[in-house]
């Protein structure tokens, strides 16, 4: 699973073979979530502060994430996305 961004111990990734709605995965320690790019809804469990950081990052990079989703669907290399600072 290619990592497309890392910040504050959070690793953001996308799978090339995912066929569901546009989403990405975030991992923080032993916790992993799936985040809907369009709505920001989260499936899984994350510490509240980490969830807030992921949503903030999503809001800054929604267009880039949708482009990566398109690339992943055609098995192309994904673009790195700037971390949250």
Buried (B, 14 or more C-beta within 10 A) or exposed (E): EEEBBBBEEBBBBBBBEBEEEBBBBBBBEEBBBBBBBEEEEBEEEBEEEBBEBBBEBBEEBBEBBEBBBEBBBEEEEBEBBEEBE
